Amino acid sequence: MIKNGHHASDEEGVKAGVKPGDSACSPEKRKRIVRVWCDGCYDMVHYGHSNQLRQAKAMGDYLVVGVHTDAEISKHKGPPVFTQAERYKMVRAIKWVDEIVEGAPYVTTLETLDKYNCDFCVHGDDITLTVDGEDTYAEVKREERYRECKRTQGVSTTDLVGRMLLMTKTHHSNMDNPDYLQHTDNFGKGPKGHSPWTGVSQFLQTSQKIIQFASGKEPQPGDTIIYVAGAFDLFHIGHVDFLEKVYNQAERPYVIVGLHFDQEVNRYKGKNYPIMNVHERTLSVLACRYVSEVVIGAPYAVGKDLLDHFKVDLVCHGKTEVFPDKDGSDPYAEPKKRGVFRTLDSDNGLTTDDIVQRIIENRLLFEARNQKKEAKEIAMIEAMKRRGESTEDAAQLAQ
């Protein structure tokens, strides 16, 4: 069990003092802290996972997140992309998480909730099944200690793996591409049909979603304003380690991340990057506890106007190569001239390229894993139909 310190963020919508089944109450009426439990694999953590945890935190006061081991995931689903140590650290970096439980059981029981003093557990409106096809939340649902939150449309691990395998230049908006559709069919369709809980939909960014993820906090007198910039594509543990290092550069850090537009990222990274578009990357970075603010579409060159506008005290960059600007100039010339540039070593060399290679090298395993998941879901639907219930009823049961 590892505890997290709170990032100074606006925990939008937190219902302080909510008891299971009750609505929000005023601080004066609060009797105790409501502890919420979430659990999962959290493999290839993306903004959909973060949004689930954000919604769960809003249902109580204190969020405990259980993360399954590699062995448990392999038994019930198939091999994860990331190791358990990497997944523990990724979840710990999400700003709505107060505490994590390493090696949480795959099946959620009343015993687990009671052990960690949690009032109820929260899961998305999809379904999670054991290797035997049983609902992993059946027990807590029966005892009415289960709540649900809405699944984030437009993103899934299946979808991200598909983008990496195809690596087409317009993969962020290529939902009608025949090759893409064929791949998602391979990942999200069993031999007997399609599951209502598996699939790919278009991500649509809204101002409300950004507001939900943003801290809403302005820098205060005495804060050290630190600026970093990059693609932060497929936000991963390498990024987390770097941002943690940046955060630790000052006693009271206010970290601003400049995200480059997709076209700019493609210019300097080449191939068919970025895998995630700038709107998706914005939410991924905003969910990190070490980040205070994000500049969407930041200029590649960190110039005088940017430094003065944000009153930047320090500019940091990792050990990765710095590509020249379009005119061949050093994008960090101005902060270097001012003596506020610092190169940091996060001691983690993981890159987005490395993640793509993991996926490519294990493509068949990941396809088999998703087809196995799909087959179990289809089997549940068939069982519901035999009992005279509709597919919609099955989806409602999963919720």
Salt bridges, closest charged atoms under 4 A:
GLU11 OE2 - HIS6 ND1 3.77
GLU11 OE2 - LYS57 NZ 3.23
GLU12 OE1 - ARG54 NH1 2.44
ASP43 OD2 - ARG369 NH1 3.34
ASP61 OD1 - ARG30 NH2 3.49
ASP70 OD1 - ARG87 NH2 2.66
GLU86 OE2 - ARG358 NH2 2.99
ASP98 OD1 - HIS6 NE2 2.48
ASP98 OD2 - LYS57 NZ 3.14
GLU99 OE1 - ARG35 NH2 3.90
GLU102 OE2 - ARG92 NH2 3.21
ASP114 OD1 - ARG145 NH1 2.99
ASP119 OD2 - ARG32 NH1 2.72
ASP125 OD2 - LYS150 NZ 3.54
ASP126 OD1 - HIS123 NE2 3.18
ASP135 OD2 - LYS141 NZ 2.73
ASP159 OD2 - ARG163 NH2 2.83
ASP185 OD1 - LYS189 NZ 3.94
ASP223 OD1 - ARG252 NH2 2.97
ASP241 OD1 - LYS89 NZ 2.63
ASP262 OD1 - ARG281 NH2 2.75
GLU264 OE2 - ARG267 NE 2.46
GLU280 OE2 - ARG163 NH2 2.81
ASP308 OD2 - LYS304 NZ 2.99
ASP308 OD1 - ARG338 NH1 2.97
ASP325 OD1 - ARG267 NH2 3.99
ASP330 OD2 - LYS336 NZ 2.80
GLU334 OE2 - ARG338 NE 2.90
ASP353 OD1 - LYS271 NZ 3.45
GLU367 OE2 - ARG363 NE 3.07
GLU377 OE2 - LYS373 NZ 2.70
